[in-house]
Amino acid sequence: MGTLQIDILGTTFTINAKEDSDYLNQLLIYYKQILKQIDLYAETQEPIQTAILAGIMLCDELYKEKLNLLKLKKQISTEQLEKFEKTTLQMIQKIDKVL
């Protein structure tokens, strides 16, 4: 169980989570990188708007990764099916030769 002290966008608080503190710190560092990107490109002055934009960016990233994973799973399934079909055809050909 880990603890993380958060001081972002004018708000300070501490959280406890199942993950270890090092992992939580890495998440916080990543989140701060997202906030810096927003500061560079968005013209928002309100912390709540910045936090919402960061959440949307992270959801976008997660959703794209999920879509990529689904595509990969489908690709693997298609490749496996093609392999099974090829193997089956080869077995049928061998049986035909023997008969």
N, C-alpha and C positions, 0 to 999 in steps of 0.2 A: 504494500500500500504506500502510495506516495503523496506528498504534499507539494503544492505549488503556490507561490505568492505571485499574484497578478497585479500589475500596475500599468493599465492601458487606458487611453482615452479619458484620462481624468478620474478613473475609478480604480480603487485598490481593494483587493480581497484575497482570501486564501481558499483553496479548494483541496479536498482530499479525494483521492481516486484509487481504484484497484491497481492501476499501472504504477510503475516505479517513478521516482522523482526525475530521473534522467530523461525518460520518455516524455514526461509532462513538460519538462523544460524545452525539449526539441519541438514539441507542438507549439509552445509559446513563441519560440524563435521563428518558426514557420509562419505563424499568424502575424507576427510583427512585420515579416517580410511582405505579406499580403497588404498590410496597412500602409507600408511605405509605397508600394505600387499604386495604391489608391490615391495617396497624397500627391504622387507625381502626375497622375492623369485625370483625376476627378476634381471638380471645383466645389467640393463640399467643405463646410466649416463645422458642421454639427457632428459630434462624436457618434450619435445614434445612427446617422446616415452612413458614416464611415463603417461602423460595425455591421450595418445591414448589407452594404456593398461587399464587405469582406465575406460575409456569410454566403451571399449569392455567388461570389467568385469561387468559394470553396465547394459549394453545391455543384456548380458547373464542372469543376475539376473532377469531383467524385462521380458525377453522372456520366461524364465522358469515359472515365476509367471503367465503370460498370458496363457501358455499351461496348467498349473494346474487349472486355472479358467475355461478354456474351458472343461477340463475333468470333473470338478465338475458340470458344467452346463449340460453336457451330462448325467452324472450320475443322477442328479436330474430329468431330463426329463425322463430317462428310468424308474426310480423309480415311478414317477408320472404315466407314461403310464401303468406300471404293476399294480398299485393301481386301476386305472380306469378300466382296464381289469378285475381285480378280482371283483370289485364292480358290473360291468356289468354282469358278469357271475352269481353272487349271485342274482341279480335282475331277470335274465332270469330263474333261478331255482325257485325262488318264484312265478313267473308268471306261470311257468309250473305246479307247485303244485296246484295253484288256478284253472287252466283250467282243 
